[in-house]
Amino acid sequence: MSRALQPLVDRHAAWVLTVAVALATVVAVQDVWQTKRQQRLAEHARALQLAWDAAAVSFQDGAEEAFFGTLSQPHVVDLMLQANLMDGRARDLVRGRLYRLLWPYFESLHRRFASQLHFHLASGESLLRLYLPELSGQGQERPLVMRLLRERRTLQGFEVGTTVVGLRTIFPLWRGDEFVGGVEVVMSGEALVERIRNFLGGSRDLAVVVSREAAWERLAPEARKDLAPSLVHRDFVTLSSGGGTQFPELWVSVAEDPRLQSALVQGEVWTMEGWWNGKAFGIVLMPVPDATGQHVGFVLEAVPDPVLERLSQEVVLAIGVILVGAASILVLVWRLHQSRARVAAEAQSLAEANDKLQRAEAHSRMLAAAVEQTPVAVWVADSEQRILFANAAFGRLVGGPPSSLIGQDIGRLGGQIRDVTWKLEQIVTEGQPWSGEIRRVRGDGTPCWLQATISPVRDPSGRVGRVVGVEEDISLRKEMEVQLRRAVEFQTVLLETLPVAVAVVDVATREVEQANQELAKLLGLPLKSIVGQDCRNTLCPGALSCPLALGGMDVQAAQAEHTWRRPDGSSVEVLHTARRIWVLGEEKYVECFVDISERKAAARALADANAKLRQAMERARALAAAAESASQAKGRFLATMSHEIRTPLHAVLGMLHLALQTPLSPKQQDYLTKAQQAAQSLL
């Protein structure tokens, strides 16, 4: 055993030993009970087997008496011989004579024990059934009849026939040395069960069940009316007048046992104990073989058994006594263990308390030293606001040694601060801590601001008996806050009054942190749509339009021009100037935007005018060249035409002069004169 488990075993040895002895005793008692129970159930099985054997022997004796006294008489054998030799109508006549001969005897035999007399020819064919004679000549080959034909000796077996399910004894019939057939005496299963019940006596439930398949295959429809579904297995049927319904709830409960179901399928003897209505029953399942030794059914017995009931009560009582005794011992052991555990726990608690006390004292000393040496003022007051404790820092704050402050009103130290008095009253009344800023006057008369936290301390009854205050001088921080606030206000006023659009952008997040109204007016957006947004979506339309992004990480300042599209659809051209700055260790962009739309428009107009002037000068130079060329062409043309026209014009003038010298009418004179003037003008 390992060393780790040894202490555990030593500590619980008595528990383990008591439980082990109790369990061993319970197992022994249960084993004895199981042995006695099995012996009792075996007695029921033996009794049922003996009763079955006795009933079979009794039936055999009655059948032999009937056979040797009446059924084997010469006149009966002669009729059997005739039936073997005839067929058709002649055989029917012999069958009728045999029926009339034996019917009175069958009635008396039926009242005693026989349920059927069945005659078979030498071929095995059915000749006559005294019960349900209309079914004579029908039926299947059965094992008992087939053995009779082979062995030709008296045989007995339990079989399902065409008309009856029961125990059968078949006798061979001889005429001298000639085998003429056989006669079968049958005791039904119901009659057999009644005989067994008479042998056993007592209030018991007996039933005979047979295979449903065999019953439906062999029994004629007229004979199936006495069958009922079995309560123990769906593949079996019960001979209804044979019992099995006296305790139906008992049969239904035991049918759920898989071992019983297996015994039914395997054809095995099975015994078990059943309980119904508060009583114990011995259950026996006994297979019934046919002539070939194959089981065709079962005899089921359920008998009330006070012995089994008493055995169960005894074992329950014994186990109860054992458990009570074991429980008593365990209680004693537990109490002893508890006593030892309490002593050990008290010793452990005492050691732990001493250890905690030492640690608490060390912790208290450490806290006292820390409180005394801390630069933060600490004080403790009672519910009446009288100081119970003050550290050195608080003494320096109010101007006096800590010992001189004990018992003074905390609200009147440092300038009679009404807020402190009111807060203390509120904390004592409501029992809630308070934190905030208060203003005191130092011992040297200078005012100061303090960050104070005042917490209630409750006594065991839950009442606020003390308050603890911690005060830290924040005068320097307040001055810095004032300066910072002034700087922020100055920056804000400066930013808002500048006639230039300005924005401040955080480099890490690219978020627009500040912007003025000039920028909002320039962009055509409300200020809230610019501040807090990504600068790449508002200030720089496109990542490549950022001046610093175009210049790289080493560039501290840069400019770029780009065009903004306002929400109303108009556009504006701006000169974008950006510079890197550092504020409290964080990198920022300060970006300025100048509307250069008019300058750009003037530049474009000047460029257009220059272009038009260049075009006009080019056109003038072209026109001058064309005029010079035309003038030269005109001179050449006139020179050529002057030479070419003058000669014929002189001739025309000479002819006109001669014509005017001739006698003319006034009109002709007028025409020729005008033509002469025109020709002269050409010269």
Secondary structure, DSSP 8 states (H G I E B T S, - for coil): --TTTHHHHHHTHHHHHHHHHHHHHHHHHHHHHHHHHHHHHHHHHHHHHHHHHHHHHHHHHHHHHHIIIIITSHHHHHHHHHHHH--HHHHHHHHHHHHHHHHHHHHHHHHHT-SEEEEEETTS-EEEESSSGGGTT-----HHHHHHHHH-S-EEEEEE-SS-EEEEEEEEEEETTEEEEEEEEEEEHHHHHHHHHHHH-SS-EEEEEEEHHHHHHHS-GGGGGGEEE-SS-TTEEEEGGG-S-SSHHHHHHHTT-HHHHHHHHHT--EEEEEEETTEEEEEEEEEEE-TTS-EEEEEEEEEE-HHHHHHHHHHHHHHHHHHHHHHHHHHHHHHHHHHHHHHHHHHHHHHHHHHHHHHHHHHHHHHHHHHHH-SSEEEEEETT-BEEEE-HHHHHHHTS-HHHHTTSBGGGTTT--HHHHHHHHHHHHH---EEEEEEEE-TTS-EEEEEEEEEEEE-TTS-EEEEEEEEEE-HHHHHHHHHHHHHHHHHHHHHHH-SSEEEEEETTT-BEEEE-HHHHHHHTS-GGGTTTSBHHHHTSSSGGG-HHHHH-TT-SEEEEEEEEE-TTS-EEEEEEEEEEEEETTEEEEEEEEEE-HHHHHHHHHHHHHHHHHHHHHHHHHHHHHHHHHHHHHHHHHHHHHHHHHHHHHHHHHHHHHHHHTS---HHHHHHHHHHHHHHHHH-
